Amino acid sequence: MDSDGTMREIISTAQKLGVQTVAAGFWRSRERMVRFSNNAITVTNSWQTEIPAVYLVSGRKRAACIVEEQDPNELKRAIEELVGTMKVTPPGDVDFELPKGPFKYEPVPGIYDKKLAEAETELVDGVEQAINAARKEGAHRVSGVIISRAWKHSILTSAGAEASDNATQIELTVRAFVTDEATGQGNSLATSLAEFDPEGAGSAAGKIAKAAQNPEPGAPGKYNVVFGPSIFANLLTRVADAASAYAVDLGFSFFQELLKQKAASEQFTLHDNGRLPKGPGSMPFDDEGYPTQEIPIIRDGMLENFLHTSYTAAKFKAQLTGSARFEAGAAGMVPAARNIILKEGDRTLDDLFDLAREGLYITNNWYTRFQNYQTGDFSTICRDGVFEIKGGRLGRPLKGLRLSDNMVRILRSVKALSRDRHWIKWWEVDTPTLTPHVLVEGVGITTAKK
């Protein structure tokens, strides 16, 4: 399928049907996956996709779809159905237009690696390195997955925006087991083979699993908690989601009443940077064709910005942030972070343990759920290594604990951050996130129920 011809056909078809403004996108990608379990590769697979996307804006109404069929007639039929749906859809709150181009897009360094795009045996080598490193640290069983992606993303709008660029990404999640209860997780995420570190991920998983042997039941209470990068990245994705103006508009954000107010500790500075060199989520343009940029979400504790599309920017009377993402359905475009970046601190991990004095070190979590999106009340299950901190040092491993707290309270209780930071992305963290270890005071811990 010709991407340029397909996008022009989308715009032509929609305009003939009376649509005022159209954005067409096209993704051509190749992915490879190697899954492993019990120290051995179990599945290898690769696939290629070509996916056009349609976004229509007309008379305060908007709609979108992603078409996986390769038949041009199916694409035309999908556009006709969208237009028909828009005719019976209630209008939105504001008039808005797509960003008027043309724009100049500065390339983002380090987001495409030809070697990674062509990699095949390197993925198998990465699996072996991760397994060997975890076993060297004491793991008996090692499981996980490596996924590599190479894609070309193109955008064309009737408002004059036109752009195309290539990117690559490779991610590894490795879980190490000494026993069923003594487990650890490691991650590696990069845009090039040179930056990919499967050995480091395997070693980290193995060390946590070995230290987590013979865990004892933990007790509920309020604790000073040192969060590892995996669990804090999970929390940060929820923070970035809450900073989406779309979530605020729908009433699904705990930041709804906090713009330009204190939302976090003065130690806390969070950015979304769609132009970060070597950023796994970086791209020079968003899906409305507007140039991406670095957006301070929270600076020194103050909530400075929401992320916007052209629709939410018009509704909130705000500036565009280059955050638009295609979403099939009535919304069409939603604001979403590309690279979530938490500013580092000036401490070592041992410093954080010493500052905590008495508390917990939590390395990972599963199943974060909100009891109330507007207030930020949530809970999540502590997984893999959870350790007591006693007298400023790591003590016995614990099990059976759940984090039950309020997201804004946690942000406001950040005490200190480490100098070292780690990229995290896996199925519990869907947006690339760069975070240090973080010490938070007075975290609510309950007993997990099976």
VOPAGU-2260 file (C-alpha; in pm, 1 decimal, decimal comma):
REM VOPAGU-2260
SITE   aa  ch    i         X         Y         Z
SITE  MET   A    0       0,0       0,0       0,0
SITE  ASP   A    1     135,6     343,0     -99,2
SITE  SER   A    2     126,4     559,7     214,5
SITE  ASP   A    3     128,4     896,0      38,1
SITE  GLY   A    4    -137,4     795,0    -214,6
SITE  THR   A    5    -353,9     640,2      58,4
SITE  MET   A    6    -344,7     952,2     275,2
SITE  ARG   A    7    -429,5    1177,7     -18,1
SITE  GLU   A    8    -719,2     948,9    -108,1
SITE  ILE   A    9    -847,8     969,1     251,2
SITE  ILE   A   10    -849,7    1347,9     240,2
SITE  SER   A   11   -1005,6    1363,7    -106,1
SITE  THR   A   12   -1281,1    1116,0     -18,4
SITE  ALA   A   13   -1370,7    1293,5     305,6
SITE  GLN   A   14   -1375,2    1638,4     148,0
SITE  LYS   A   15   -1605,0    1517,0    -131,8
SITE  LEU   A   16   -1842,7    1405,4     144,2
SITE  GLY   A   17   -1843,7    1755,5     289,6
SITE  VAL   A   18   -1599,5    1716,0     577,9
SITE  GLN   A   19   -1431,5    2046,2     666,9
SITE  THR   A   20   -1093,2    1930,5     797,6
SITE  VAL   A   21    -917,3    1594,3     765,9
SITE  ALA   A   22    -605,1    1434,9     911,4
SITE  ALA   A   23    -472,2    1114,4     758,1
SITE  GLY   A   24    -203,8     900,5     917,0
SITE  PHE   A   25     -15,2     593,2     804,1
SITE  TRP   A   26     202,7     347,3     994,7
SITE  ARG   A   27     422,6      89,5     826,0
SITE  SER   A   28     592,3    -127,5    1087,1
SITE  ARG   A   29     783,4    -448,6    1139,6
SITE  GLU   A   30     796,2    -618,6    1476,4
SITE  ARG   A   31     987,7    -917,7    1605,3
SITE  MET   A   32     927,5   -1102,5    1929,8
SITE  VAL   A   33    1120,2   -1368,1    2119,5
SITE  ARG   A   34     946,1   -1511,4    2425,7
SITE  PHE   A   35    1129,3   -1732,5    2674,5
SITE  SER   A   36    1031,3   -1940,9    2977,3
SITE  ASN   A   37    1213,7   -2178,5    3211,8
SITE  ASN   A   38    1552,8   -2074,6    3069,5
SITE  ALA   A   39    1459,9   -2156,1    2709,0
SITE  ILE   A   40    1310,8   -1980,7    2407,9
SITE  THR   A   41     949,5   -2087,0    2357,7
SITE  VAL   A   42     816,2   -1857,4    2083,8
SITE  THR   A   43     967,8   -1652,4    1804,1
SITE  ASN   A   44     754,0   -1446,8    1573,6
SITE  SER   A   45     764,0   -1151,6    1336,2
SITE  TRP   A   46     496,1    -955,0    1158,4
SITE  GLN   A   47     453,8    -652,4     934,7
SITE  THR   A   48     162,7    -409,7     939,0
SITE  GLU   A   49      39,3    -123,5     723,6
SITE  ILE   A   50    -229,7      78,0     898,8
SITE  PRO   A   51    -398,5     396,8     773,9
SITE  ALA   A   52    -584,9     622,6    1018,1
SITE  VAL   A   53    -860,7     876,6     956,1
SITE  TYR   A   54    -959,6    1181,5    1163,9
SITE  LEU   A   55   -1252,5    1398,0    1057,1
SITE  VAL   A   56   -1350,4    1738,7    1197,7
SITE  SER   A   57   -1666,4    1915,6    1084,0
SITE  GLY   A   58   -1916,4    2148,5    1249,3
SITE  ARG   A   59   -1797,7    2094,1    1608,3
SITE  LYS   A   60   -1806,3    1721,0    1546,1
SITE  ARG   A   61   -1516,3    1481,0    1521,2
SITE  ALA   A   62   -1464,5    1111,3    1460,3
SITE  ALA   A   63   -1183,9     874,1    1371,4
SITE  CYS   A   64   -1102,6     519,5    1276,1
SITE  ILE   A   65    -803,9     296,7    1212,7
SITE  VAL   A   66    -845,7      69,0     911,1
SITE  GLU   A   67    -658,0    -260,0     907,0
SITE  GLU   A   68    -808,9    -383,7     580,1
SITE  GLN   A   69    -582,6    -330,2     279,4
SITE  ASP   A   70    -872,1    -294,0      33,3
SITE  PRO   A   71    -918,7      69,6     -87,0
SITE  ASN   A   72   -1293,7       7,3    -106,6
SITE  GLU   A   73   -1297,9     -80,3     264,3
SITE  LEU   A   74   -1118,0     244,2     342,6
SITE  LYS   A   75   -1373,4     443,1     142,3
SITE  ARG   A   76   -1659,3     257,4     311,2
SITE  ALA   A   77   -1510,7     331,0     654,5
SITE  ILE   A   78   -1494,9     704,0     576,5
SITE  GLU   A   79   -1855,1     702,9     455,3
SITE  GLU   A   80   -1964,8     532,4     777,3
SITE  LEU   A   81   -1774,9     788,0     986,7
SITE  VAL   A   82   -1942,6    1074,0     803,6
SITE  GLY   A   83   -2280,6     909,2     857,4
SITE  THR   A   84   -2207,1     871,1    1227,4
SITE  MET   A   85   -2108,0    1237,2    1255,9
SITE  LYS   A   86   -2444,6    1345,4    1115,7
SITE  VAL   A   87   -2625,9    1198,7    1416,3
SITE  THR   A   88   -2360,2    1280,6    1676,6
SITE  PRO   A   89   -2425,6    1576,6    1910,4
SITE  PRO   A   90   -2186,3    1866,0    1844,8
SITE  GLY   A   91   -1895,3    1932,6    2076,2
SITE  ASP   A   92   -1854,5    2235,6    2299,7
SITE  VAL   A   93   -1621,5    2448,1    2085,0
SITE  ASP   A   94   -1529,3    2529,5    1729,5
SITE  PHE   A   95   -1173,2    2432,1    1645,4
SITE  GLU   A   96    -946,5    2360,9    1352,4
SITE  LEU   A   97    -647,7    2139,1    1295,7
SITE  PRO   A   98    -311,1    2318,2    1324,1
SITE  LYS   A   99    -242,9    2520,3    1009,0
SITE  GLY   A  100      75,1    2416,2     829,9
SITE  PRO   A  101     311,2    2387,9     674,1
SITE  PHE   A  102     547,8    2332,3     965,5
SITE  LYS   A  103     921,4    2284,9     983,3
SITE  TYR   A  104    1012,1    1964,3    1165,7
SITE  GLU   A  105    1358,8    1937,9    1314,2
SITE  PRO   A  106    1482,0    1575,5    1319,7
SITE  VAL   A  107    1519,0    1407,7    1658,6
SITE  PRO   A  108    1867,1    1252,6    1695,2
SITE  GLY   A  109    1909,1     886,9    1779,6
SITE  ILE   A  110    1554,8     752,6    1732,3
SITE  TYR   A  111    1634,4     524,7    1434,6
SITE  ASP   A  112    1898,6     252,5    1419,0
SITE  LYS   A  113    1939,0      61,8    1091,9
SITE  LYS   A  114    2106,1    -230,1    1271,8
SITE  LEU   A  115    1809,8    -262,4    1504,9
SITE  ALA   A  116    1563,6    -238,1    1215,6
SITE  GLU   A  117    1737,2    -536,2    1051,7
SITE  ALA   A  118    1813,0    -729,9    1372,1
SITE  GLU   A  119    1715,6   -1097,4    1391,2
SITE  THR   A  120    1973,7   -1318,1    1563,6
SITE  GLU   A  121    2054,6   -1028,2    1796,9
SITE  LEU   A  122    1723,4   -1083,0    1974,7
SITE  VAL   A  123    1809,7   -1447,0    2044,1
SITE  ASP   A  124    2153,2   -1335,5    2164,4
SITE  GLY   A  125    1983,9   -1085,6    2396,9
SITE  VAL   A  126    1766,1   -1358,4    2546,2
SITE  GLU   A  127    2069,5   -1575,6    2615,9
SITE  GLN   A  128    2255,3   -1285,5    2776,5
SITE  ALA   A  129    1958,4   -1203,3    3001,7
SITE  ILE   A  130    1910,2   -1566,1    3108,3
SITE  ASN   A  131    2279,4   -1623,6    3176,2
SITE  ALA   A  132    2311,2   -1300,6    3376,6
SITE  ALA   A  133    2007,8   -1383,0    3592,8
SITE  ARG   A  134    2125,4   -1737,5    3659,0
SITE  LYS   A  135    2471,6   -1610,6    3746,5
SITE  GLU   A  136    2308,9   -1405,8    4024,6
SITE  GLY   A  137    2132,4   -1713,5    4162,1
SITE  ALA   A  138    1806,8   -1746,2    3965,9
SITE  HIS   A  139    1689,4   -2100,9    3894,9
SITE  ARG   A  140    1430,5   -2011,1    3630,2
SITE  VAL   A  141    1419,5   -1713,6    3395,7
SITE  SER   A  142    1131,9   -1597,9    3174,9
SITE  GLY   A  143    1039,3   -1292,1    2972,7
SITE  VAL   A  144    1010,9   -1136,0    2629,9
SITE  ILE   A  145    1210,4    -921,3    2387,9
SITE  ILE   A  146    1022,9    -713,2    2130,4
SITE  SER   A  147    1186,8    -503,5    1859,4
SITE  ARG   A  148    1001,5    -254,2    1641,4
SITE  ALA   A  149    1090,2     -54,6    1332,9
SITE  TRP   A  150     830,8     176,6    1186,1
SITE  LYS   A  151     767,4     465,5     951,1
SITE  HIS   A  152     502,8     714,1    1063,2
SITE  SER   A  153     348,1     957,3     815,3
SITE  ILE   A  154      90,1    1232,6     854,2
SITE  LEU   A  155     -95,6    1449,9     602,9
SITE  THR   A  156    -372,1    1700,3     681,9
SITE  SER   A  157    -600,4    1921,0     480,3
SITE  ALA   A  158    -471,8    2208,5     697,6
SITE  GLY   A  159    -131,2    2190,0     531,0
SITE  ALA   A  160      72,9    1967,5     762,0
SITE  GLU   A  161     281,6    1694,1     601,0
SITE  ALA   A  162     553,9    1485,4     761,9
SITE  SER   A  163     716,1    1142,8     776,6
SITE  ASP   A  164     989,2     986,4     987,7
SITE  ASN   A  165    1137,7     650,9    1093,6
SITE  ALA   A  166    1199,7     513,2    1441,8
SITE  THR   A  167    1314,6     194,9    1614,1
SITE  GLN   A  168    1267,2      54,8    1961,6
SITE  ILE   A  169    1366,6    -257,7    2150,6
SITE  GLU   A  170    1237,4    -358,5    2492,1
SITE  LEU   A  171    1310,0    -647,6    2726,5
SITE  THR   A  172    1120,2    -763,8    3032,2
SITE  VAL   A  173    1292,4   -1042,7    3225,6
SITE  ARG   A  174    1164,5   -1215,1    3537,4
SITE  ALA   A  175    1392,5   -1426,9    3752,2
SITE  PHE   A  176    1275,9   -1698,7    3993,8
SITE  VAL   A  177    1469,3   -1855,2    4278,8
SITE  THR   A  178    1142,9   -1997,9    4414,5
SITE  ASP   A  179     781,7   -1921,8    4331,0
SITE  GLU   A  180     785,3   -1655,5    4604,6
SITE  ALA   A  181    1137,3   -1523,1    4546,6
SITE  THR   A  182    1119,2   -1331,6    4218,5
SITE  GLY   A  183    1266,9   -1024,1    4055,8
SITE  GLN   A  184    1217,6    -820,9    3741,2
SITE  GLY   A  185    1458,8    -633,8    3516,4
SITE  ASN   A  186    1400,4    -416,0    3210,8
SITE  SER   A  187    1591,9    -267,6    2922,6
SITE  LEU   A  188    1456,3     -16,9    2671,1
SITE  ALA   A  189    1644,1     155,1    2390,3
SITE  THR   A  190    1623,9     292,0    2037,4
SITE  SER   A  191    1944,8     120,0    1924,1
SITE  LEU   A  192    2127,9    -208,7    1972,2
SITE  ALA   A  193    2426,9     -19,3    2111,5
SITE  GLU   A  194    2214,5     114,1    2403,0
SITE  PHE   A  195    2032,0    -214,9    2467,4
SITE  ASP   A  196    2146,0    -392,8    2785,8
SITE  PRO   A  197    1993,5    -741,0    2828,3
SITE  GLU   A  198    2275,9    -850,9    3055,7
SITE  GLY   A  199    2210,3    -563,7    3295,2
SITE  ALA   A  200    1837,3    -638,8    3299,7
SITE  GLY   A  201    1895,5   -1007,5    3369,5
SITE  SER   A  202    2146,7    -933,6    3642,6
SITE  ALA   A  203    1909,1    -688,6    3814,7
SITE  ALA   A  204    1624,8    -944,0    3806,4
SITE  GLY   A  205    1848,6   -1218,2    3944,5
SITE  LYS   A  206    1979,9   -1005,4    4230,2
SITE  ILE   A  207    1630,7    -907,3    4343,8
SITE  ALA   A  208    1506,6   -1267,2    4326,2
SITE  LYS   A  209    1799,6   -1399,1    4527,5
SITE  ALA   A  210    1754,0   -1134,6    4797,6
SITE  ALA   A  211    1378,7   -1207,5    4812,6
SITE  GLN   A  212    1414,2   -1567,5    4936,6
SITE  ASN   A  213    1202,5   -1683,6    5229,6
SITE  PRO   A  214     976,8   -1379,0    5254,4
SITE  GLU   A  215     768,0   -1324,6    5565,6
SITE  PRO   A  216     416,3   -1178,5    5575,3
SITE  GLY   A  217     425,1    -800,0    5594,3
SITE  ALA   A  218     211,2    -585,4    5823,8
SITE  PRO   A  219     -25,4    -305,7    5720,1
SITE  GLY   A  220      52,4      49,4    5822,1
SITE  LYS   A  221     209,7     377,3    5711,8
SITE  TYR   A  222     565,0     344,3    5582,7
SITE  ASN   A  223     843,2     548,7    5437,2
SITE  VAL   A  224     882,6     375,5    5101,5
SITE  VAL   A  225    1171,2     370,4    4856,4
SITE  PHE   A  226    1015,7     296,2    4518,5
SITE  GLY   A  227    1217,8     116,9    4253,3
SITE  PRO   A  228    1201,0     244,7    3892,7
SITE  SER   A  229     956,0     -24,2    3774,0
SITE  ILE   A  230     684,2      55,5    4026,3
SITE  PHE   A  231     735,7     430,6    4018,5
SITE  ALA   A  232     722,2     431,1    3638,3
SITE  ASN   A  233     384,5     262,6    3670,7
SITE  LEU   A  234     263,8     543,2    3898,2
SITE  LEU   A  235     409,4     810,1    3668,9
SITE  THR   A  236     211,8     681,8    3370,0
SITE  ARG   A  237    -102,5     741,6    3577,2
SITE  VAL   A  238      20,5    1092,3    3657,1
SITE  ALA   A  239      77,0    1164,2    3287,2
SITE  ASP   A  240    -266,9    1021,7    3203,7
SITE  ALA   A  241    -421,4    1257,3    3459,4
SITE  ALA   A  242    -239,0    1549,3    3295,5
SITE  SER   A  243    -415,4    1479,0    2965,6
SITE  ALA   A  244    -674,1    1751,3    2906,7
SITE  TYR   A  245    -901,2    1480,7    2765,7
SITE  ALA   A  246    -904,0    1302,2    3104,1
SITE  VAL   A  247    -962,1    1634,0    3279,4
SITE  ASP   A  248   -1249,2    1715,2    3042,4
SITE  LEU   A  249   -1414,5    1379,0    3108,5
SITE  GLY   A  250   -1375,7    1405,8    3485,7
SITE  PHE   A  251   -1122,2    1121,9    3509,0
SITE  SER   A  252    -832,5    1323,4    3648,3
SITE  PHE   A  253    -713,1    1388,7    4001,9
SITE  PHE   A  254    -556,6    1710,7    3864,8
SITE  GLN   A  255    -892,3    1860,3    3768,7
SITE  GLU   A  256    -878,5    2148,4    4020,2
SITE  LEU   A  257    -500,0    2177,1    4057,5
SITE  LEU   A  258    -373,0    2356,6    3745,3
SITE  LYS   A  259    -123,3    2628,8    3845,5
SITE  GLN   A  260    -132,2    2498,9    4203,4
SITE  LYS   A  261      92,1    2280,4    4416,3
SITE  ALA   A  262      35,0    1919,4    4316,2
SITE  ALA   A  263     360,0    1761,6    4435,0
SITE  SER   A  264     665,8    1806,8    4652,0
SITE  GLU   A  265     918,9    2074,7    4555,3
SITE  GLN   A  266    1154,8    1784,4    4482,8
SITE  PHE   A  267     928,3    1669,6    4199,6
SITE  THR   A  268     968,8    1789,4    3838,2
SITE  LEU   A  269     802,5    1593,3    3557,6
SITE  HIS   A  270     818,7    1657,1    3182,1
SITE  ASP   A  271     678,7    1500,6    2869,2
SITE  ASN   A  272     943,7    1533,5    2601,0
SITE  GLY   A  273     844,3    1421,8    2251,7
SITE  ARG   A  274    1176,1    1551,0    2114,5
SITE  LEU   A  275    1414,8    1381,4    2354,3
SITE  PRO   A  276    1725,7    1255,6    2168,4
SITE  LYS   A  277    1726,1     873,0    2178,0
SITE  GLY   A  278    1383,6     889,6    2342,0
SITE  PRO   A  279    1194,0     562,9    2280,3
SITE  GLY   A  280     871,1     757,4    2224,7
SITE  SER   A  281    1019,7    1053,6    2037,3
SITE  MET   A  282     886,3    1175,4    1701,9
SITE  PRO   A  283     920,4    1520,6    1538,2
SITE  PHE   A  284     543,7    1562,7    1493,5
SITE  ASP   A  285     219,6    1458,3    1656,5
SITE  ASP   A  286     -78,5    1297,7    1484,1
SITE  GLU   A  287    -233,5    1635,1    1399,9
SITE  GLY   A  288      88,9    1734,6    1225,3
SITE  TYR   A  289     197,8    1979,3    1496,0
SITE  PRO   A  290     566,9    1977,0    1601,1
SITE  THR   A  291     636,0    1792,4    1924,8
SITE  GLN   A  292     814,6    1966,0    2210,0
SITE  GLU   A  293     918,9    1938,5    2573,5
SITE  ILE   A  294     628,2    2018,6    2805,4
SITE  PRO   A  295     675,7    2075,4    3179,2
SITE  ILE   A  296     380,9    1902,7    3347,1
SITE  ILE   A  297     492,0    1958,4    3706,1
SITE  ARG   A  298     785,0    2187,2    3787,8
SITE  ASP   A  299     918,1    2205,3    4143,0
SITE  GLY   A  300     583,7    2072,6    4263,1
SITE  MET   A  301     360,8    2314,5    4068,7
SITE  LEU   A  302     120,6    2170,7    3808,8
SITE  GLU   A  303     204,7    2390,2    3509,4
SITE  ASN   A  304      43,3    2232,8    3203,3
SITE  PHE   A  305    -205,4    1984,2    3071,7
SITE  LEU   A  306    -134,4    1800,7    2746,8
SITE  HIS   A  307    -351,1    1915,5    2456,1
SITE  THR   A  308    -489,2    1841,6    2112,3
SITE  SER   A  309    -638,0    2116,7    1895,6
SITE  TYR   A  310    -983,6    2039,4    2040,3
SITE  THR   A  311    -885,4    2050,4    2406,7
SITE  ALA   A  312    -662,7    2354,7    2349,9
SITE  ALA   A  313    -963,1    2541,4    2207,6
SITE  LYS   A  314   -1186,8    2427,7    2492,2
SITE  PHE   A  315    -933,7    2511,7    2766,7
SITE  LYS   A  316    -808,6    2826,6    2587,0
SITE  ALA   A  317    -457,3    2682,9    2602,6
SITE  GLN   A  318    -156,1    2643,6    2373,8
SITE  LEU   A  319     -96,3    2334,1    2164,3
SITE  THR   A  320     157,1    2094,5    2315,7
SITE  GLY   A  321     224,4    1856,5    2023,9
SITE  SER   A  322      61,3    1571,0    2214,3
SITE  ALA   A  323    -213,2    1452,5    1975,0
SITE  ARG   A  324    -257,2    1076,8    1929,2
SITE  PHE   A  325    -501,0     898,8    1698,1
SITE  GLU   A  326    -779,3     716,0    1879,3
SITE  ALA   A  327   -1055,6     534,2    1697,2
SITE  GLY   A  328   -1395,6     655,5    1815,4
SITE  ALA   A  329   -1579,7     972,8    1897,4
SITE  ALA   A  330   -1277,6    1151,5    2046,8
SITE  GLY   A  331   -1065,1    1095,5    1737,2
SITE  MET   A  332    -755,1    1250,6    1891,6
SITE  VAL   A  333    -645,9    1243,2    2252,5
SITE  PRO   A  334    -351,2    1417,3    2422,3
SITE  ALA   A  335     -94,7    1163,3    2542,0
SITE  ALA   A  336     263,2    1170,0    2667,2
SITE  ARG   A  337     546,3    1032,0    2451,6
SITE  ASN   A  338     842,5    1020,3    2691,4
SITE  ILE   A  339     764,6    1067,0    3061,2
SITE  ILE   A  340    1074,0    1214,9    3227,1
SITE  LEU   A  341    1112,9    1257,0    3603,5
SITE  LYS   A  342    1402,7    1483,9    3696,1
SITE  GLU   A  343    1676,8    1305,9    3888,9
SITE  GLY   A  344    1778,7    1389,6    4243,5
SITE  ASP   A  345    2119,9    1404,9    4410,0
SITE  ARG   A  346    2117,7    1087,8    4622,1
SITE  THR   A  347    2242,8     733,4    4591,7
SITE  LEU   A  348    2009,8     441,3    4655,9
SITE  ASP   A  349    2183,7     379,1    4988,8
SITE  ASP   A  350    2122,7     744,8    5077,4
SITE  LEU   A  351    1750,1     690,3    5023,2
SITE  PHE   A  352    1752,5     386,7    5252,4
SITE  ASP   A  353    1934,5     591,2    5515,2
SITE  LEU   A  354    1685,7     878,4    5486,9
SITE  ALA   A  355    1392,9     637,2    5515,5
SITE  ARG   A  356    1544,0     482,8    5831,8
SITE  GLU   A  357    1243,8     254,6    5891,3
SITE  GLY   A  358    1021,2     154,1    5602,2
SITE  LEU   A  359     996,3     -51,4    5283,8
SITE  TYR   A  360    1178,6     -93,3    4954,2
SITE  ILE   A  361     929,4    -194,8    4680,2
SITE  THR   A  362    1069,4    -297,5    4342,8
SITE  ASN   A  363     763,7    -374,3    4129,1
SITE  ASN   A  364     383,8    -391,1    4113,1
SITE  TRP   A  365      88,5    -530,0    3917,4
SITE  TYR   A  366    -273,5    -427,8    3865,9
SITE  THR   A  367    -300,0     -60,1    3956,9
SITE  ARG   A  368    -667,9      26,6    4003,8
SITE  PHE   A  369    -839,2     353,1    4097,9
SITE  GLN   A  370   -1126,5     357,5    4343,9
SITE  ASN   A  371   -1186,7     723,0    4252,9
SITE  TYR   A  372   -1022,8     890,1    3953,8
SITE  GLN   A  373   -1118,8    1241,1    4060,6
SITE  THR   A  374    -967,3    1218,6    4407,4
SITE  GLY   A  375    -678,5     989,4    4307,4
SITE  ASP   A  376    -752,3     707,0    4552,3
SITE  PHE   A  377    -593,5     387,3    4421,1
SITE  SER   A  378    -435,8      56,9    4508,6
SITE  THR   A  379    -182,4    -175,6    4350,5
SITE  ILE   A  380     -30,6    -512,4    4437,1
SITE  CYS   A  381     337,5    -524,2    4536,9
SITE  ARG   A  382     523,6    -785,5    4331,9
SITE  ASP   A  383     870,0    -938,1    4315,1
SITE  GLY   A  384    1114,0    -812,1    4577,1
SITE  VAL   A  385     964,4    -620,0    4870,5
SITE  PHE   A  386    1206,0    -554,3    5156,1
SITE  GLU   A  387    1199,2    -410,0    5501,7
SITE  ILE   A  388    1420,2    -107,9    5568,2
SITE  LYS   A  389    1551,0    -111,9    5922,4
SITE  GLY   A  390    1798,8     136,3    6063,8
SITE  GLY   A  391    1865,6     271,5    5715,7
SITE  ARG   A  392    1956,9     -67,9    5569,9
SITE  LEU   A  393    1776,1    -339,8    5380,8
SITE  GLY   A  394    1634,5    -608,4    5603,0
SITE  ARG   A  395    1416,7    -915,3    5554,3
SITE  PRO   A  396    1205,4    -977,9    5243,4
SITE  LEU   A  397     828,4    -944,6    5280,7
SITE  LYS   A  398     520,1   -1070,1    5098,3
SITE  GLY   A  399     143,4   -1023,0    5079,4
SITE  LEU   A  400     136,4    -642,2    5064,8
SITE  ARG   A  401     -70,2    -392,9    4869,3
SITE  LEU   A  402     -10,2     -21,4    4824,6
SITE  SER   A  403    -336,7     164,6    4907,1
SITE  ASP   A  404    -309,8     541,1    4900,9
SITE  ASN   A  405    -389,5     864,5    4718,1
SITE  MET   A  406    -188,8     970,5    4415,3
SITE  VAL   A  407    -173,8    1342,5    4495,7
SITE  ARG   A  408     -76,4    1267,8    4855,9
SITE  ILE   A  409     208,3    1049,1    4729,1
SITE  LEU   A  410     330,7    1321,0    4490,7
SITE  ARG   A  411     323,7    1578,3    4769,9
SITE  SER   A  412     515,3    1342,5    5000,9
SITE  VAL   A  413     818,0    1282,6    4776,4
SITE  LYS   A  414    1119,8    1334,0    4999,9
SITE  ALA   A  415    1421,9    1256,2    4781,5
SITE  LEU   A  416    1527,0    1104,6    4448,2
SITE  SER   A  417    1833,8     917,0    4331,0
SITE  ARG   A  418    2086,1    1038,6    4074,5
SITE  ASP   A  419    2061,9     726,0    3862,6
SITE  ARG   A  420    1760,5     685,8    3632,4
SITE  HIS   A  421    1624,4     394,1    3431,3
SITE  TRP   A  422    1405,6     361,3    3123,9
SITE  ILE   A  423    1100,1     146,5    3188,1
SITE  LYS   A  424     845,3       7,4    2943,6
SITE  TRP   A  425     653,5    -318,8    2967,7
SITE  TRP   A  426     289,9    -429,4    2974,1
SITE  GLU   A  427     221,8    -244,7    3301,0
SITE  VAL   A  428     401,1      70,1    3174,2
SITE  ASP   A  429     287,9     141,5    2819,1
SITE  THR   A  430     456,7     482,9    2777,9
SITE  PRO   A  431     838,4     501,9    2788,1
SITE  THR   A  432     927,5     641,1    3130,0
SITE  LEU   A  433    1263,4     758,1    3264,5
SITE  THR   A  434    1268,1     761,5    3644,5
SITE  PRO   A  435    1504,7     742,2    3939,8
SITE  HIS   A  436    1443,9     561,6    4267,9
SITE  VAL   A  437    1210,8     774,8    4479,4
SITE  LEU   A  438    1160,5     805,5    4856,4
SITE  VAL   A  439     804,6     886,8    4963,8
SITE  GLU   A  440     696,5     943,2    5324,2
SITE  GLY   A  441     394,4     789,8    5497,9
SITE  VAL   A  442     272,4     554,5    5225,3
SITE  GLY   A  443     -36,2     350,0    5303,4
SITE  ILE   A  444      22,9     -26,6    5295,8
SITE  THR   A  445    -247,9    -288,7    5338,5
SITE  THR   A  446    -249,2    -667,1    5325,4
SITE  ALA   A  447    -311,1    -811,4    4981,2
SITE  LYS   A  448    -592,6   -1063,0    4958,2
SITE  LYS   A  449    -573,2   -1350,8    4714,1
